[in-house]
């Protein structure tokens, strides 16, 4: 499988995980945390567009950063969910 496709699918997988987490019955998400998650995934979208429109010069590095942003966003959401449980 092409590297760009693998990385894009990894970002998609993390985005789906975020959607599933948000669909759980937890009304207590921190607004600042949700803003951070939204910003990170918006940046992921920008990165993916840059790669697929050939605006980005270093696709591999851009995609690594994109996956990292998606992981950070997902982990921030999970951390927030764990903190609100306590």
Number of C-alpha atoms within 10 A of each C-alpha: 5 6 11 17 12 12 17 17 13 17 23 15 13 19 18 13 15 21 12 10 15 16 10 9 7 11 10 11 14 13 9 9 15 16 11 15 22 13 14 20 23 14 16 24 16 12 20 22 13 16 19 12 9 11 12 16 10 10 18 14 10 18 25 12 15 24 21 15 20 25 20 17 24 22 15 17 22 16 12 16 19 10 12 13 8 5
